[in-house]
Amino acid sequence: MQREIKFRGFSKRFIPNEWFYGDLVNYIGEKYILPEGQDVWDIIGDGVEVHSESVGQFTGLYDKNGKEIYEGDILAPISKVSFYYVGFESGMFCIYNNLGRWATMERGIEIYKELNIDFEIIGNIYENPELLK
C-alpha cells in the first residue's frame, strides 16, 4: 500500500491562520503549498505562502473519525487521558507522548492498529501547544 504524498501548512498572507493542503514547494527561501490542480510554474500566483514551522506531511493514516493524520497533530487515545503528537524522525512517522517516542509507523503501516488503540485528532502543535503541557 502506498500512501498519498501531500502536505499542509498554515497560511501567512492569503487567508491568514488557515490550513492549506497540497504539494510543498520551496521557492527562494520560502515554503508554499500548491493546492491540487494548480500550476507549479506560477507558484507566486497559484501557491499559498505558509509558515515553515507549520508544514506537516500526511502520514497516510486516519483517526477514528476518518480525518487524515498529519505530522504535528495531537492525538488522544480513546480509552486513556494521555495525549500524543505525530512527528517525523529517521525516515518514518512516530507517535510521541510525554516520555518520548512511543510507536513508529513505517511506509504507512498502521502499527498502532496492531496495539488495538483508536486515536482521535484533538488539535495540533501549532494551534494548540498547551495540550502537550
Summary of the structure (lengths in Angstrom):
residues: 133
radius of gyration: 15.4
end to end distance: 35.5
largest distance: 47.4
contacts: 366
relative contact order: 0.17
helix: 14%
strand: 46%
